[in-house]
Amino acid sequence: MILTKLAYKSLLNRRASVLLTLFTIAISVMLLLSIERIRVDAKSSFSNTISGTDLIVGARTGDIQLLLSSVFRIGHTNNGVSWQSYEYITHQRGVKWSIPISLGDSHKGQAVLGTTLDYFEHYQFAKKQHLTFNQGHAFSAINEVVLGSDVANRLNYKLGDQIVISHGMGNTSFHHHKDNPFKVTGILNATGTPVDKTLHIPLAAIDLIHGGSTHNEHDEHDEHDEHDEHDEHDEHEKHSDLTGQPKQITAFLMGFDSPLYTLQIRRNINQYKKEALLGIMPTVTLKELWQMLAIIEKVLLLFSGVVVLVSLLGMLTTLLANLNQRRRELAILRSVGARPWQLFTLISIESLFTTLLGCIVGSALYYLVMLLASSYLQSHAGISVNIDMLSYYELTLIGVIMAAGFIIGLIPATRAYFYSLSDGMSIKI
């Protein structure tokens, strides 16, 4: 207890250099914990870019290619899915919901996605979070568009603006559909997913801007029906107007009542005779894609290790530099009866105290940074940060830092031990 109290007083006496060392350790602990949490949550968020979807169905290509084109809007598929096949598959027993999507057009480099109102009801991201509107509402007419948050912010669009869709993907297009402008009726909240960079229009509008008719023959006939139809029937016809009957779609998403239906229908889709189709489970394919990007994890782990190593070496340098200035102090302690092993213990306790306080302050800074950055990471990077108690692995990392700090503290403690002997203060018994 006397040595502990003496170590505490000694640290207070040298508080300027101690605070600098403590701050260095705290920053390294904060960075280590933050990088580790972001690494884990980035992997989890990447796997949950699309959540709650059991199957993605498209033309038979590769699993990752279908995922990249349908979810991340990267690349494209050479073939699509016929509307007849879509209706046949989605009417199978066990299908809870389905979302047709049609890609291939763009607006100033941003992807345009044709879909139905089911998209806004059933599409989920992160940990089964639904899409929500920051402004406006979903499209209710064939010439209306819903913008992702990034599109609205980057291009400075607001509700009521008129925009023109271009044929083809990418920043350069030589064919603009100027005859069919779209009115902005909704802007989605940020999700940190490709949804933010997407413009959403009714599926029937895809045929319209490519030279088709706005309504199918059945819809034209319904316009001349009597006005005594039931409200439910009117709503169904309104939905049909927004869907139409396209010849082909890019892909479609499916949700099922049970995982058993997922496996059964996936097998049937992959063996489908009428056209070559492929059904993938997005969660499985996302994990496969992340494994291809495993180098990112290794770089983050390496960076974390380097940060901690530099901070501990900095503490060692400070302790050794201060030790030369404390030879007078150590000599006085020896003159009043302190043994060499007691001086060794004193220096070791000081380094352990400094490391412990650094870890505590670093953990507090970690929580502060995560609280401040969580919303930004979610909206701009798509990383859903889980601000919870430190995990067992994170506590283990702190324990390793504590052990490393104690071991490093043994170096100046050993030098203090031999200083006490070389200064002629050795006591013989």
C-alpha positions in Angstrom: 0.0 0.0 0.0 2.9 2.4 0.7 4.4 1.7 -2.7 1.0 2.2 -4.3 0.5 5.6 -2.6 4.0 6.6 -3.4 3.5 5.7 -7.1 0.3 7.8 -7.1 2.1 10.8 -5.6 5.0 10.4 -8.1 2.6 10.4 -11.0 0.9 13.6 -9.7 4.3 15.2 -9.4 5.1 14.4 -13.1 1.5 15.0 -14.3 2.5 16.8 -17.5 4.5 14.0 -19.0 2.1 11.4 -17.5 -1.0 13.1 -19.0 0.8 13.1 -22.4 1.5 9.4 -22.2 -2.0 8.7 -20.8 -3.5 10.6 -23.7 -1.5 8.7 -26.3 -2.6 5.4 -24.8 -6.2 6.6 -24.6 -6.2 7.6 -28.3 -4.7 4.2 -29.3 -7.3 2.3 -27.3 -10.1 4.5 -28.7 -8.9 3.8 -32.3 -8.4 0.1 -31.6 -11.9 -0.3 -30.2 -13.5 1.9 -32.9 -11.8 0.1 -35.8 -12.7 -3.2 -34.3 -16.3 -2.3 -33.8 -16.6 -0.7 -37.3 -14.9 -3.7 -38.8 -17.4 -6.1 -37.2 -20.4 -3.9 -37.9 -19.3 -3.1 -41.4 -19.3 -6.8 -42.1 -22.7 -7.2 -40.5 -24.1 -4.2 -42.4 -22.6 -5.4 -45.7 -24.3 -8.7 -45.1 -27.5 -6.8 -44.4 -27.4 -4.4 -47.4 -30.6 -6.2 -48.3 -32.4 -7.7 -45.4 -35.6 -9.8 -45.1 -35.4 -11.0 -48.7 -35.2 -14.7 -49.1 -34.5 -15.0 -52.8 -33.4 -12.9 -55.7 -34.3 -14.3 -59.1 -32.8 -13.3 -62.4 -31.4 -14.7 -65.7 -28.9 -17.5 -65.2 -25.5 -15.8 -64.7 -23.3 -16.0 -61.7 -24.5 -15.6 -58.1 -22.3 -12.6 -57.4 -23.0 -11.0 -60.8 -26.8 -11.3 -60.2 -26.4 -9.8 -56.7 -24.2 -6.9 -57.9 -26.5 -6.0 -60.7 -29.8 -6.3 -58.8 -28.8 -4.9 -55.4 -25.7 -2.8 -55.9 -26.5 -1.6 -59.4 -23.1 -2.6 -60.6 -22.8 -4.1 -64.0 -25.8 -5.6 -65.8 -27.2 -8.9 -67.0 -27.5 -9.7 -70.7 -30.9 -11.3 -70.3 -33.9 -10.8 -68.1 -36.9 -12.7 -66.8 -40.1 -12.9 -68.9 -43.3 -11.5 -67.2 -45.0 -14.9 -67.7 -42.3 -16.7 -65.7 -42.4 -14.0 -63.0 -46.2 -14.4 -62.6 -45.9 -18.2 -62.6 -43.2 -18.4 -60.0 -44.7 -15.8 -57.7 -48.0 -17.5 -57.6 -46.5 -20.7 -56.2 -47.6 -21.8 -52.7 -45.6 -20.3 -49.9 -44.7 -17.0 -51.6 -45.5 -14.2 -49.2 -44.5 -11.3 -51.4 -42.6 -10.4 -54.5 -41.0 -7.3 -55.9 -40.3 -7.0 -59.7 -37.4 -4.7 -60.6 -36.4 -3.4 -64.0 -33.0 -1.7 -64.6 -31.2 -0.2 -67.6 -32.0 3.5 -67.5 -30.3 6.3 -65.6 -30.5 10.0 -64.7 -27.2 11.9 -64.6 -25.3 8.8 -63.8 -27.7 7.5 -61.1 -29.6 4.2 -61.7 -33.3 4.3 -62.4 -35.3 1.3 -61.1 -38.8 0.4 -62.2 -40.8 -1.4 -59.6 -44.2 -1.6 -57.9 -45.6 -0.2 -54.6 -44.6 -3.5 -53.0 -41.1 -2.2 -53.1 -41.8 0.4 -50.5 -43.7 -2.0 -48.3 -41.5 -5.0 -48.3 -37.9 -3.9 -49.2 -35.7 -3.9 -46.1 -32.1 -3.1 -45.3 -29.7 -3.3 -42.3 -31.5 -5.2 -39.5 -34.8 -5.5 -41.2 -35.4 -1.8 -41.4 -38.1 -0.6 -43.8 -37.7 2.3 -46.2 -39.2 5.5 -44.9 -39.9 8.9 -46.5 -38.1 12.1 -45.6 -40.5 14.1 -47.8 -43.6 13.2 -49.8 -44.9 9.8 -50.6 -44.6 6.9 -52.9 -45.5 7.3 -56.6 -49.3 7.1 -57.3 -49.2 7.9 -61.1 -47.2 6.6 -63.9 -45.2 9.8 -64.4 -44.0 10.1 -60.8 -40.7 9.3 -59.3 -39.3 8.7 -55.8 -35.7 9.7 -55.2 -33.1 8.2 -52.9 -31.6 10.6 -50.4 -28.2 10.9 -52.1 -29.8 11.7 -55.5 -31.9 14.5 -54.0 -29.0 16.0 -52.1 -26.4 15.8 -54.8 -28.7 17.1 -57.6 -30.5 19.5 -55.3 -34.0 18.2 -56.2 -37.1 18.9 -54.2 -40.8 17.8 -54.4 -42.5 18.9 -57.6 -39.4 19.1 -59.7 -39.5 17.6 -63.2 -36.7 15.2 -64.3 -35.9 13.4 -67.6 -34.8 9.8 -67.7 -32.0 8.7 -70.0 -31.6 5.3 -71.7 -28.6 3.3 -70.6 -26.5 3.2 -67.5 -23.6 5.5 -66.6 -22.8 9.2 -66.8 -23.0 9.4 -70.6 -26.2 8.8 -72.5 -27.2 9.8 -76.0 -30.9 9.1 -75.7 -33.0 11.1 -73.3 -36.7 10.4 -72.8 -37.7 14.1 -73.0 -41.3 13.2 -74.0 -42.0 11.6 -70.7 -40.8 13.8 -67.8 -41.3 12.6 -64.2 -42.5 14.6 -61.3 -40.7 14.1 -57.9 -43.4 13.0 -55.4 -41.2 11.5 -52.7 -37.7 11.5 -51.2 -36.5 8.6 -49.1 -34.5 8.8 -45.8 -30.9 7.9 -46.0 -30.1 4.2 -45.7 -26.4 4.0 -46.5 -27.3 1.4 -49.3 -27.5 1.7 -53.1 -31.2 2.8 -52.5 -29.8 6.3 -51.8 -28.4 6.5 -55.3 -31.5 5.2 -57.1 -34.5 6.8 -58.7 -37.7 4.7 -58.4 -40.4 4.9 -61.0 -43.5 2.7 -61.7 -42.8 -0.5 -63.5 -45.3 0.4 -66.2 -43.3 3.6 -66.9 -40.4 1.6 -68.2 -42.5 0.4 -71.1 -43.9 4.0 -71.5 -40.5 5.7 -71.9 -39.4 3.0 -74.3 -42.2 3.5 -76.7 -44.9 1.3 -75.1 -48.4 2.4 -74.0 -49.2 3.8 -70.6 -52.0 1.3 -70.0 -52.6 -2.2 -71.3 -55.7 -3.2 -73.2 -57.4 -4.3 -70.0 -56.8 -1.0 -68.4 -58.1 0.9 -71.4 -61.3 -1.1 -71.2 -61.6 -0.4 -67.5 -61.6 3.4 -68.1 -65.0 3.1 -69.7 -66.5 1.0 -67.0 -69.3 2.3 -64.8 -68.4 4.3 -61.7 -70.3 2.0 -59.3 -67.3 -0.4 -58.8 -66.1 -1.1 -55.3 -63.2 0.8 -53.8 -61.2 -2.3 -53.4 -61.5 -3.0 -57.1 -60.5 0.6 -58.0 -57.4 0.2 -55.9 -56.5 -3.0 -57.7 -56.9 -1.3 -61.1 -54.8 1.6 -59.9 -52.0 -0.8 -58.9 -52.3 -2.5 -62.3 -51.8 0.9 -64.0 -48.5 1.3 -62.2 -47.4 -2.3 -62.9 -48.6 -2.9 -66.4 -47.6 -6.1 -68.2 -44.0 -5.7 -69.3 -42.5 -8.3 -71.6 -39.5 -8.6 -69.5 -38.0 -7.5 -66.1 -34.4 -7.6 -64.9 -35.0 -9.6 -61.7 -37.4 -9.9 -58.8 -37.2 -10.3 -55.0 -39.1 -12.8 -53.0 -40.2 -13.4 -49.4 -41.6 -16.7 -48.2 -43.8 -17.9 -45.4 -41.2 -20.5 -44.3 -37.5 -21.3 -45.0 -38.7 -24.7 -46.4 -40.5 -22.9 -49.2 -37.4 -20.9 -49.9 -35.3 -24.0 -50.5 -38.0 -25.8 -52.5 -38.8 -23.0 -54.9 -35.1 -22.1 -55.3 -34.5 -25.6 -56.5 -37.5 -25.4 -58.9 -36.3 -22.1 -60.2 -32.8 -23.4 -60.9 -34.3 -26.3 -62.8 -36.9 -24.2 -64.6 -37.5 -25.5 -68.1 -39.0 -22.6 -70.0 -36.0 -20.3 -69.5 -32.7 -20.3 -67.8 -33.2 -18.7 -64.4 -31.1 -18.4 -61.3 -32.3 -18.0 -57.7 -29.8 -16.9 -55.1 -30.1 -16.4 -51.3 -28.8 -12.8 -50.8 -27.4 -13.4 -47.3 -25.3 -16.3 -48.4 -24.1 -14.6 -51.5 -23.2 -11.4 -49.6 -21.0 -13.5 -47.2 -19.3 -15.0 -50.2 -18.6 -11.6 -51.7 -17.3 -10.3 -48.3 -14.9 -13.2 -48.2 -13.5 -12.0 -51.5 -12.9 -8.6 -49.8 -11.3 -10.2 -46.7 -8.1 -8.2 -47.4 -10.0 -5.2 -46.0 -10.4 -6.9 -42.6 -6.7 -7.8 -42.6 -5.6 -4.2 -43.3 -7.9 -2.8 -40.6 -6.5 -5.3 -38.1 -2.9 -4.5 -39.1 -3.6 -0.8 -38.7 -5.1 -1.3 -35.2 -2.0 -3.3 -34.1 0.4 -0.7 -35.4 -1.5 2.1 -33.6 -1.3 0.2 -30.3 2.3 -0.6 -30.8 3.3 3.0 -31.5 1.5 4.2 -28.4 3.2 1.6 -26.2 6.6 2.4 -27.6 5.8 6.1 -27.0 5.1 5.2 -23.3 8.4 3.3 -23.1 10.3 6.3 -24.6 8.7 8.7 -22.0 9.4 6.4 -19.1 13.0 5.9 -20.1 13.5 9.6 -20.7 12.0 10.4 -17.3 14.1 7.8 -15.6 17.3 9.6 -16.2 15.8 12.6 -14.6 14.7 10.6 -11.6 18.1 9.2 -10.6 18.3 11.7 -7.8 14.8 10.8 -6.6 15.7 7.1 -6.6 19.0 7.7 -4.7 17.0 9.6 -2.0 14.6 6.7 -1.7 17.5 4.3 -1.4 19.1 6.5 1.3 16.0 6.2 3.5 16.0 2.5 3.3 14.2 1.5 0.0 15.4 -1.7 -1.4 16.2 -2.2 -5.2 13.2 -4.6 -5.6 11.0 -1.9 -4.1 12.1 0.6 -6.6 11.6 -2.0 -9.3 8.0 -2.4 -8.0 7.4 1.3 -7.8 8.2 1.9 -11.5 6.2 -1.1 -12.5 3.1 0.1 -10.6 3.5 3.6 -12.2 3.5 2.1 -15.7 0.6 -0.1 -14.8 -1.4 2.8 -13.4 -0.7 4.9 -16.6 -1.8 2.0 -18.9 -5.0 1.4 -16.8 -6.0 5.0 -16.8 -5.3 5.2 -20.5 -7.5 2.2 -21.2 -10.3 3.7 -19.1 -10.1 7.1 -20.8 -9.8 5.4 -24.2 -12.9 3.4 -23.6 -14.9 6.5 -22.6 -13.6 8.3 -25.8 -14.6 5.2 -27.8 -18.3 5.4 -26.6 -18.3 9.2 -27.2 -17.0 8.8 -30.8 -19.5 6.0 -31.6 -22.4 8.0 -30.3 -21.4 11.0 -32.4 -20.6 9.1 -35.5 -23.3 6.4 -35.5 -25.9 8.4 -37.5 -23.2 9.6 -40.0 -21.9 6.0 -40.5 -25.4 4.7 -41.1 -26.5 7.4 -43.6 -23.2 7.8 -45.5 -21.4 4.5 -45.2 -24.3 2.1 -44.6 -22.7 0.9 -41.4 -25.2 0.2 -38.6 -23.1 0.7 -35.4 -24.1 -1.4 -32.4 -23.4 0.8 -29.4 -23.4 -1.8 -26.7 -21.3 -3.1 -23.8 -17.8 -4.1 -24.8 -17.7 -7.6 -26.2 -15.6 -10.4 -24.7 -13.2 -10.0 -27.6 -12.9 -6.2 -27.1 -12.3 -6.8 -23.4 -9.6 -9.3 -24.3 -7.9 -6.6 -26.5 -7.9 -4.2 -23.5 -6.4 -7.0 -21.4 -3.7 -7.5 -24.0 -2.9 -3.8 -23.9 -2.7 -3.8 -20.1 -0.4 -6.8 -20.2 1.7 -5.2 -22.9 1.9 -2.0 -20.9 3.0 -3.9 -17.8 5.7 -5.8 -19.7 7.0 -2.6 -21.3 7.0 -1.0 -17.8 9.4 -3.7 -16.7 12.1 -2.3 -18.9 12.5 1.1 -17.1 11.8 -0.8 -13.8 14.8 -3.0 -14.4 17.0 0.0 -15.3 15.9 1.6 -12.0 16.9 -1.5 -10.1 20.4 -1.4 -11.6 20.6 2.4 -11.2 20.1 1.9 -7.5 23.0 -0.5 -7.3 25.4 1.5 -9.6 24.9 4.7 -7.6 26.7 3.1 -4.6 23.6 2.7 -2.4 23.6 -1.1 -2.2 22.8 -2.4 1.2 24.5 -5.6 2.3 22.7 -7.9 4.6 
